[in-house]
Amino acid sequence: MDERAVSQSKGEKEKISIYINSELLEQLRHLTNDPSKVIEVAIKQWLKGERDQDGELSRSFGRNPAVPPRGEWND
């Protein structure tokens, strides 16, 4: 049996090579020792159509209600 067929049947990962911007790769290495895991997760999310836009950084902010003009407080 072909080694590639064995690895696919067991759900093992295959090694590929890609071209990536060196600055982007440096940012990934700053965040993790395993940039390939980050890339794999991003591809899975992209294929599923999921998009979490920067998680914590992109939440919508509900503004506080406006303060009523002077004399309209319900004291």
N, C-alpha and C positions, 0 to 999 in steps of 0.2 A: 504494500500500500504506500502511496505517495506520502511523504512527511507533511506536506501542506494539507492534504486531506485529513490526516490524523489530527493536526492541530486545530482545524476548523471543526471537526466533529466533537472535540473535547471542549470547545469554547475558549481555547487558549488564544492569546493575543499574537498577532503577527507584527513583525518589525518592518517599518517602512521608513523612507527618508523623505523629508519635505524641505522646501526652502521657506525660511521665515526671516523677517526683518530682525537684524541683530539687536536693535534697541528693544524691540518687543520681547525677544528671547531673554534679554538681560532683566527686564521687568519681571518676567515669569520666574526666572531663577532667584530673584530677590524674594519672591513670595513662597517658593517651594523648591525642594530638592528634586522634585519629579515633574518637570514641565509637561511631560507626555500625558500625565493623568489629567492636568488642567485642560489640555487640548482635547483629550478623549471626552471629558464631561461636556465641554463646549459643543463638540460635534453632536453628541447625543441629544443635548437640549435643542440644538438647531434643527435636527432631523424631526424631533417631536413637535417643533413649533413653539417651544417654550422660550420666553424671553423675559428674564428678570433684569430690568435695567438698573444695574449697579446696586441692587438690593436696598440696603439701608440709605443710600445716598439719593435715591430718586422717589422716595415716598412723597405723596402729595401732602401739603401742609394745610390743615384747616385753620383759618385765621380766627382770632378771637372776635366775638361780637363787638360792634362799635359801642363806644361809651356814649350814653344819651347826653344831649345838651344839658347845661346847668338848669336845675329846677325841675327836671323830669324824673328824678329818682323816686322810687316808691318806698320812702322811709316811713 
